[in-house]
Amino acid sequence: MRRGLVRAALVAALAAAVPAAAAPWASVGDDQLRSDLTLLNDAGIARTMVSQWPVPWRGVLDALQPSPTLDAQPTYIREAIRRVRARAQRETAEGGRAETLLDGTNRPALVRGFDAQGYGKGTIQETAEITAGRSDLHVQVGAIAGQRGQHGVQFNGDGSYLAQRLGNVQLYGGLVTHWWGPGWISALTYSNNARPFPQFGISTAGPLRFKTPVLSWIGPFRAEAIVGILDDTRIARNTAFTGIRVTLNPARGLEIGGARTQILCGSGHPCSASYVIDLNNSPSNPSKSASEGEFDVRYGFQLGGVPVEAYTQIFNEDSSPVTHSFSSYLVGGSVYVPAGRNTLRITGEYTSTIPTQNLFGFGTVGYGITYNDYKYPDGLRYRGRDFGFSLDSDSRLITLQANLTDSYDRNWTLSLHRALVSRPQTGAANVLTPSPVNINYAEARAALPLRIGVLSLAGRVQDDQLRPAHGWTAAAEVTLKVRVR
């Protein structure tokens, strides 16, 4: 109840603020928009850097102004330009907007990718936006029922924020969802797996460039820093969260990202601002926080005239990125097959949170380390979900996914997963299941644009379940977004 009051008070404060603007950025969750932005990014048209979300709208519309260069692009690129331009114009238009979201399912999804839907069995949420100048107000209020590990109905203010742009800098406060990394199915450090927590942040308002010869070679870049409070039920109450992410775009199609996140302070723990910049975390001198480092690379290029991307992400639990690193890994790639006016994206991705003691030293692993820390028994989690990978510690996931946007802007997705959840050595370090299990899992989804909004349908089937349950199970999920204006 106390957590709900805190979040309700935050949303009420946002609603009482000075009238503001709608949607300074594109939020996590729309795979069609991400596919389109990826194509435009790799074509050198709008260098938005798609491995760091939310993505600021600033600069996207400028890059998509009508020109002979854009008119000369292949048909599937011009279709992507049309969709992104229409979305950006709608999201950034001055004035007020409202939206209602309804989501229902008999079983929430096991795997939460970039396009994940509800956290529970039922969600209702009302959204109100007001646009004026460089200030941005986005208020979302509602409720969630049937979350794993939660009882009853919880207040839901997720997605609410108040933001103010000052030149090339965006300041914001609220409950903002992030996705840091190039993966489509998983992000190891920071993703939509856990619900957003109250936070303040500062980020670049769009891609920036250094003008000095020494640094101009890195090309456009984006940066963001976050300070938040984990206000859920924890042994160390009111633990703080900090994160910083930088993404570079030194060449067309190439993105290089790095991030550091940590949890620190909280009841029963010493607390100092110096812990945020303390990088020393050796066995002889352990840090006072639970910190993680991350590095990722994404490269998009043309192969035989077909757009292709390859990417990897490495997540380190210790101070050294090479030795004693206890590293988890993600690797994947996509092929964007032009299909007339449309694009078929085929993605393969592998993720492992069974950490190796040394970088690429696959002989020695450290079970129970990823998303856990002996100083913080609740681990790197919020409301029982870790900040990154949806299968938690000591798990592996192999995914093959096909995604198509057709000529009517309908979006179709088929995903096939092979999940290994937990290991015998893990024990309680994986909060999803007390015993390891292998699950074959398939999901089909459709996002259908309507005059009033978007209707999303999903069907899922799996041949086993998280323990103590056993056997085949199936699920259906329906999401309706109704827009006003």
Secondary structure, DSSP 8 states (H G I E B T S, - for coil): -HHHHHHHHHHHHHHTS---BS-SEE-TT-HHHHHHHHHHHHTTS----TTEESEE-TTHHHHTS--HHHHTS-HHHHHHHHHHHHHHHHHH-SEEEEEEEEEEESS--SS--TT---SSSEEEEEEEEEEETTEEEEEEEEEEE--TT--SEEEE-TT-EEEEEETTEEEEEE----EESS-SS--SSB-SSS----EEEEEESS-B---STTTGGG-SEEEEEEEEEE-SS-SSTTEEEEEEEEEEEEETTEEEEEEEEEEE--TTS---GGGGG----BTTB--SSEEEEEEEEEEEEEETTEEEEEEEEEEESSS-SSSS--EEEEEEEEEEEEETTEEEEEEEEEEEEEEEEETTEEEEE-TT-TT-BTTBTT-SEETTEESS-TT-SS-EEEEEEEEEE-TT--EEEEEEEEEEE--TTTGGGSSS-SS-EEEEEEEEEEEEE-SSEEEEEEEEEESS-STT--S-EEEEEEEEEEEE-
